[in-house]
């Protein structure tokens, strides 16, 4: 009987394989057709905003596409060239490498100093005995995430204002530390503020995922560890951190993927405070905006630059996934 059942299973597998992928898809569509109707709006929006714009990547392989004069037909006018990609490293090399260097420094600082903060915060919240207080603290820490970047920048601008800024007054009168505007001309703290504002706004929100993962760990493991005489630090090192390694690996890969992006809105608002910041410390996001919409509306060069950034981000994602698979035995796939 056992031999017959195994043979039947093999025959069924062969029949399923012979049916083919599209045949199985058709069967699922017939069976769950009413549910797939709910997917159509999302699929339409993904097609409209995610796939149709890919057509305009062809502009990166043109001299300079004049959309305003010829419309979409401008993409098919003239010959194909790689000059726009070459211009990134030749004609505009000084601006590009300065923007690239600042972007990498800011994002590496975020990886080193900001990325561990949500993990530490989640571990600290998990040690709070009262679940009500832990959730209350988490809600309070998440509030900055719901503020828009103009609001965040405006709040800290008022704190650091020279005349009546709260922090400036404290530093000047109580500590006698300095007597100048941290956000004014002559003060080059652009990279510091880019990292600090991102941490202040996002650490609480990013800790939710780690906190949820920690709270899902079976409490009996901690009880057994306590019986064995493990201290809190030993429990965190040998129990908590290994249990949340999959989440850490996922978030690490996501952070590496966006290592060439600092966020345009944040950088643009900081630049409005102090024009010297963006003159000397521009980033790739702001540089892309500058060459595409402000300087000469060079759509071809801007598209080539954006495509280059996306390709490098893809490489970073693959490398990050490889590193996590090797050292953490976790990855996106």
SULFEN-V935805 format. One record per residue. RES is the residue in three letters. PHI is phi in whole degrees, 0 to 359 (999 if undefined). Layout:
# SULFEN-V935805
res=RES phi=PHI
res=RES phi=PHI
This chain:
# SULFEN-V935805
res=UNK phi=999
res=UNK phi=295
res=UNK phi=294
res=UNK phi=296
res=UNK phi=295
res=UNK phi=296
res=UNK phi=296
res=UNK phi=297
res=UNK phi=297
res=UNK phi=297
res=UNK phi=297
res=UNK phi=295
res=UNK phi=296
res=UNK phi=296
res=UNK phi=297
res=UNK phi=296
res=UNK phi=294
res=UNK phi=290
res=UNK phi=297
res=UNK phi=88
res=UNK phi=293
res=UNK phi=292
res=UNK phi=295
res=UNK phi=294
res=UNK phi=298
res=UNK phi=298
res=UNK phi=297
res=UNK phi=294
res=UNK phi=297
res=UNK phi=293
res=UNK phi=285
res=UNK phi=245
res=UNK phi=303
res=UNK phi=294
res=UNK phi=283
res=UNK phi=294
res=UNK phi=299
res=UNK phi=288
res=UNK phi=277
res=UNK phi=302
res=UNK phi=300
res=UNK phi=295
res=UNK phi=295
res=UNK phi=295
res=UNK phi=295
res=UNK phi=297
res=UNK phi=294
res=UNK phi=291
res=UNK phi=257
res=UNK phi=252
res=UNK phi=249
res=UNK phi=299
res=UNK phi=299
res=UNK phi=298
res=UNK phi=301
res=UNK phi=281
res=UNK phi=296
res=UNK phi=299
res=UNK phi=298
res=UNK phi=294
res=UNK phi=255
res=UNK phi=241
res=UNK phi=296
res=UNK phi=201
res=UNK phi=281
res=UNK phi=261
res=UNK phi=295
res=UNK phi=295
res=UNK phi=264
res=UNK phi=246
res=UNK phi=74
res=UNK phi=295
res=UNK phi=299
res=UNK phi=297
res=UNK phi=295
res=UNK phi=265
res=UNK phi=266
res=UNK phi=83
res=UNK phi=272
res=UNK phi=263
res=UNK phi=207
res=UNK phi=249
res=UNK phi=296
res=UNK phi=294
res=UNK phi=290
res=UNK phi=293
res=UNK phi=296
res=UNK phi=300
res=UNK phi=257
res=UNK phi=239
res=UNK phi=299
res=UNK phi=251
res=UNK phi=296
res=UNK phi=298
res=UNK phi=295
res=UNK phi=295
res=UNK phi=291
res=UNK phi=293
res=UNK phi=294
res=UNK phi=296
res=UNK phi=298
res=UNK phi=296
res=UNK phi=296
res=UNK phi=294
res=UNK phi=297
res=UNK phi=296
res=UNK phi=287
res=UNK phi=293
res=UNK phi=296
res=UNK phi=295
res=UNK phi=295
res=UNK phi=281
res=UNK phi=258
res=UNK phi=266
res=UNK phi=302
res=UNK phi=289
res=UNK phi=299
res=UNK phi=298
res=UNK phi=293
res=UNK phi=297
res=UNK phi=297
res=UNK phi=296
res=UNK phi=295
res=UNK phi=297
res=UNK phi=294
res=UNK phi=292
res=UNK phi=272
res=UNK phi=290
res=UNK phi=293
res=UNK phi=275
res=UNK phi=294
res=UNK phi=295
res=UNK phi=294
res=UNK phi=299
res=UNK phi=292
res=UNK phi=296
res=UNK phi=299
res=UNK phi=296
res=UNK phi=297
res=UNK phi=298
res=UNK phi=290
res=UNK phi=275
res=UNK phi=303
res=UNK phi=302
res=UNK phi=296
res=UNK phi=272
res=UNK phi=272
res=UNK phi=289
res=UNK phi=298
res=UNK phi=301
res=UNK phi=293
res=UNK phi=299
res=UNK phi=296
res=UNK phi=296
res=UNK phi=299
res=UNK phi=286
res=UNK phi=295
res=UNK phi=293
res=UNK phi=296
res=UNK phi=262
res=UNK phi=300
res=UNK phi=292
res=UNK phi=284
res=UNK phi=231
res=UNK phi=290
res=UNK phi=300
res=UNK phi=292
res=UNK phi=298
res=UNK phi=295
res=UNK phi=297
res=UNK phi=295
res=UNK phi=280
res=UNK phi=271
res=UNK phi=273
res=UNK phi=259
res=UNK phi=57
res=UNK phi=272
res=UNK phi=201
res=UNK phi=220
res=UNK phi=213
res=UNK phi=280
res=UNK phi=296
res=UNK phi=256
res=UNK phi=268
res=UNK phi=299
res=UNK phi=86
res=UNK phi=245
res=UNK phi=257
res=UNK phi=243
res=UNK phi=300
res=UNK phi=295
res=UNK phi=300
res=UNK phi=293
res=UNK phi=298
res=UNK phi=285
res=UNK phi=296
res=UNK phi=295
res=UNK phi=296
res=UNK phi=293
res=UNK phi=299
res=UNK phi=278
res=UNK phi=248
res=UNK phi=297
res=UNK phi=298
res=UNK phi=294
res=UNK phi=290
res=UNK phi=283
res=UNK phi=300
res=UNK phi=296
res=UNK phi=291
res=UNK phi=296
res=UNK phi=297
res=UNK phi=295
res=UNK phi=293
res=UNK phi=290
res=UNK phi=276
res=UNK phi=290
res=UNK phi=298
res=UNK phi=294
res=UNK phi=295
res=UNK phi=296
res=UNK phi=292
res=UNK phi=296
res=UNK phi=295
res=UNK phi=294
res=UNK phi=296
res=UNK phi=296
res=UNK phi=280
res=UNK phi=91
res=UNK phi=286
res=UNK phi=280
res=UNK phi=298
res=UNK phi=296
res=UNK phi=293
res=UNK phi=295
res=UNK phi=294
res=UNK phi=289
res=UNK phi=259
res=UNK phi=235
res=UNK phi=291
res=UNK phi=298
res=UNK phi=300
res=UNK phi=288
res=UNK phi=256
res=UNK phi=304
res=UNK phi=301
res=UNK phi=291
res=UNK phi=298
res=UNK phi=297
res=UNK phi=298
res=UNK phi=292
res=UNK phi=296
res=UNK phi=296
res=UNK phi=296
res=UNK phi=292
res=UNK phi=292
res=UNK phi=301
res=UNK phi=260
res=UNK phi=287
res=UNK phi=261
res=UNK phi=227
res=UNK phi=257
res=UNK phi=92
res=UNK phi=290
res=UNK phi=300
res=UNK phi=298
res=UNK phi=294
res=UNK phi=295
res=UNK phi=289
res=UNK phi=295
res=UNK phi=294
res=UNK phi=292
res=UNK phi=298
res=UNK phi=225
res=UNK phi=303
res=UNK phi=295
res=UNK phi=303
res=UNK phi=283
res=UNK phi=293
res=UNK phi=255
res=UNK phi=231
res=UNK phi=292
res=UNK phi=243
res=UNK phi=297
res=UNK phi=297
res=UNK phi=291
res=UNK phi=297
res=UNK phi=296
res=UNK phi=296
res=UNK phi=295
res=UNK phi=281
res=UNK phi=267
res=UNK phi=238
res=UNK phi=250
res=UNK phi=289
res=UNK phi=220
res=UNK phi=52
res=UNK phi=275
res=UNK phi=294
res=UNK phi=294
res=UNK phi=294
res=UNK phi=296
res=UNK phi=293
res=UNK phi=297
res=UNK phi=294
res=UNK phi=295
res=UNK phi=293
res=UNK phi=297
res=UNK phi=299
res=UNK phi=294
res=UNK phi=294
res=UNK phi=295
res=UNK phi=297
res=UNK phi=297
res=UNK phi=297
res=UNK phi=298
res=UNK phi=296
res=UNK phi=295
res=UNK phi=294
res=UNK phi=299
res=UNK phi=295
res=UNK phi=296
res=UNK phi=296
res=UNK phi=294
res=UNK phi=294
res=UNK phi=281
res=UNK phi=262
res=UNK phi=248
res=UNK phi=57
res=UNK phi=222
res=UNK phi=188
res=UNK phi=287
res=UNK phi=210
